[in-house]
Amino acid sequence: PSHNLGFSGGCNEGARHSSAPLLVFVNSDAVLASGALAALAAVLADESVGLVTASVRLGDRPDRVNAAGNPMHYLGYTWSGGMGDLASEHDVPREVTCVSGATFGVRREVWDQLGGFDDEYFAYGEDVDLSIRAWQAGHTVRFEPAAVSVHHYEFGRNPQKWFLLERGRLINMLTLFEPRTRRYVVPMLAVVEVGSLLVAARQGWAGSKVAAWRWLWDNREYLHERTARVEAARRRPDSEILPRLSAEVLPPPEFGLRVPRVANAVLKSYWTWASARLGAVSTSAGPTQAR
């Protein structure tokens, strides 16, 4: 391509040039351990599985987890599930809410059914979007500990990254939920957005947050069209997916981000109330939490 397609566009371009029945996406700074591809392929042999994520390890401490499936909060926040934990603490295959874009596999027909990544994301949030749409389409999302990927990972912060993180999160929030769910989520979202703007101002990235809001306003027609596409493809209602979302924001200590206990208590109480009114159906898996 003549320009940078970003992570989402680059993955889509690579998939278009492949005719393989299975696709595995690996970050450029990740290295697969021996047997990882076979382990991912074995999980995808089960046709109920839509996506499978690897046991992503920290490059400087490969006995510890970078991501063992990622959680998603009901306000769209996501983080690396289990980051910093011993890998031996995550040695059982299980369902997870979202894959880690660092390393995951998908069958070709599922990728085509979902339409791959949405190019508009460029980077950040597209793996969450793909995962939730896989759940909506009737598939499951799995974590496979036998598929090891060593990720030479750095948690960097810069204005462009904050913009992309916030934009991706808000695209997900505004387009992935059913209208009734949005009516319950948006009031708390509005409160948290004001609070997070104050935090962003103190930390020096308020401009990135405002730029994300401005992008959403300037591209509101895209958001409307995308919401309609997501709903048209849906096969599983929100009531079956909402229990997989986290009620609290629990980023790992390595992120250097801390949510006050009182804030999480309010978020959790509100979600307990809202999800009950939305008829959320309990699942055995539940959300994947970080340590």
N, C-alpha and C positions, 0 to 999 in steps of 0.2 A: 504493500500500500504506500501511497505517497505522503501519508500523514500518520501520526500516532493514533491508533484506534483504542488505546487504553487496554486494561485487562479484559473487560467484557467483549469489546470488539475484536481484540486479538484472538481470544478463545473461539469466538464465532467464526473468524476467518480460518483458523486452523481446522475446526470441525468441518467446514465446507470443503476442505481439500483432503478429507479423509473418507474412506469408504468402509472403515472397520466397523464391525457390529458393536464393539465396546469402545467407549472413549474414556480416557483418563487424563485429567488436567493436573499438571504439576507446576508450581511456581518456579520461576527461573532460579531462585535461591534455595530450592529444596532438592534433596537427593533421595531416591527410593532405595530402601534396603532390599536385599535379595529376597525374592518370594512375595514382595508387596503386590505386584501386578496380579499374580496368580490368586492371592488372597482376595483382592477386590473383585476379580472375575468370578470367583466362587460364590460370593455374596450376590452378585448380579445375575447368577443363574436362576435365582428365585424371582419369578416374574412379578411378584408382589412388591419387590424392592424397586424404587425409582432411582435413588441416589445412595451412594455409600461413601463415607468419608474415612480417611486413613487415621492411624494414630500418629499425629504430627508431633515430632519431638523437637526440643530446643537444640540448636546446632552446637552450642558450647556445653550442653549437659544432656546428651542423648538418652540418658536414663530418666529424664523428666519430660513432662508433657508441655507442648506448645498449645495444642488443641486436640481435644478428644470429643469432637462434636461441639457445636456452638449453640448457646442459649439465645433466645430472643425475648426481650421484655415486651410487654403489651404496648409500650410507647415507642417501640422500634429499636431500642438500644440493644446492641449485641456485643459479645466479648468472647475471648478464647476460653472455651470450657475446660476446666481442670488445669489451667496453666500453672506450671510450677510443681504440680503434684508428681509423685513418683509414677512412672508408667505402669508399675505393677499394681497400682490402685485402680487402674482402668484397663483391666485385662479380660473383661467379659463383653462380648458383642451385645449391642442393644440398639433400640431405636433412639434417635436424637432429633431435636427440633430442626437443626440446620447443619449442613456440611461446612467444613472449612474450605475456602477457595484455594488454600495452599496445596491440597491434594485430595481429589475425590474422583469417583468413577460413575459412569452412567451408561445405560444401554442406548444405542443409536436411536431406536424407535421412541424411547422416552424423551431424549434430547430433542428430536424432531417434533414430537407431540407438544412439548413445552415451548418450542420456538427458540431454544437456547437461551443465552443471556440477552437482556435488553441492552442494546448498544448505548442508550442514553445514559446509563450509569457511569460509563467510562471506567471507574474503579470504585470499590467499596459499596457494599450493600447488594451487589448483584448475586452473590452466593446465597444470601438470605432470601431474596426474592425468588430465586430458582427453587430453593428448598420449600418455601411455603406454597408455591404453585404446584410443586410435586405432591405435597400433601393434599392440596385442593383437588388435584386430578385423580385422587384415589390411591396413590402410591404410598409407600413408606420410605423413610430416610433412616439409614443405618450407620452405625459406627463399627468398624472392624479393627480390633487391636492387633491382629496378625499382619496387617498392612502397615508397615512402618515407613515414615517419611521424615527425614532429618531436615529441619528448616533452619537456615541461617538467618534468624529473624531479629529485626530491630524495631522497637516501637518508637518511630520518629514522630515529631510534631512540627507542622509548618502550616501556614495559612491555607495553601491549596488542599492539603490533606483534610484539615478541619472542614473546609467547604464541601469537599466530596463526601466525607463521612455524614455531615448533617443533611446534605441534599439527598443522599441515598436513603438515609433513615426516614426522612419525611416523604419521599416518593413511596416507600414501602407502607408507611402509615396511612397515607391518603388514598392508596389504590388497591391494597391487598384485602382489606376488610369489607364485609358486606355493609350496606348502608346502615342497618340497625346497629351493628357493632360500632361503626364510626360515631354514631350519635352518642354512645356511651363513653367512647374513648376520647373524643375531641375536647370535652370540657377539661379533663385532667391534662391533656396534651397542652392546651392553651396556658394553663397555670404553670406547668413545668417549662414551657418555652420561655416565659417571662423570667422565671428564676434562672434558667440556664443562660439567658442573655446576660444577666448580671454577673454570673460566674465567668462567662466568656470575656466580659469587659475587664474583670480583674486579672484574668490570665492573658489578655492581649490578643484574643482572636474573635472579638465581637464583629469585626468587619466581615469575617468569613461566614459567620452565622447569618448576618443580615443579607449577605450576598446569596446564601442558599434560599432564604425566604423570597428574595427578589427573583431568583431563577424560577421558583415555583409559580410565582405570579405571572411572569412573562411567558411561561409554558403551561398555563392552565388548560389550554385546549388539549395538549398532549396528555395531561393528567386525566382529563375527562375521557378521552378516547382509550387510554390504557385501562382505566377502571372498567370500562365497558367490555374490553377484551378479556380481562381477568375474570369477570363475572360470567361471561359467555362460556368460558372454558371450565368453569368450576363443576366438580362432581361430588364434592364433599363440603358440607356446610361449616360455617365458622364454629358452631356449637361443638363439633368434633375436634376442632383444631385448637381452640382457645385454651383448653387445659394444658397444652404443651408450652404455653408462654409463661415466662417468669413473672411473678408478682413483684419482685424486688430487683433493683439494679445492683449487681454484685460483681463488678470488675475485679480481676485478680490484683493482688498487691503490686505485681510487676508493672502494671499500667500506671501506677502513681496517681490514680484517681480514686477518691473516696467519697461515697455518698453517705451523708449523715444518717444515723439510725432513725431519727425521728422522721426524716423524709421517706425512708424505706417503709417505715411503719404506716405512714399515710398512704403511700402507693399500694401497699399490700391490702390495707383495709378497703380502699376504694375498689380494687380489683376483685376482692372477695364479694363485695356488694354487686358490682357491675356484672361479673361473669355469672353470678347466680341468676340475675334477671335476663341474661342472654341465653340461659338454658344450657350452659356449658356441660358437656358430657364427660365425666371423669374417664381418664385413660390410665392404664397401668404404668405407662412409661413416665409421664410427667416431663417437666422441663429439665434440661441438662444444666446443672449448676456448676459454677466455678467454686474452687475451694474457698 
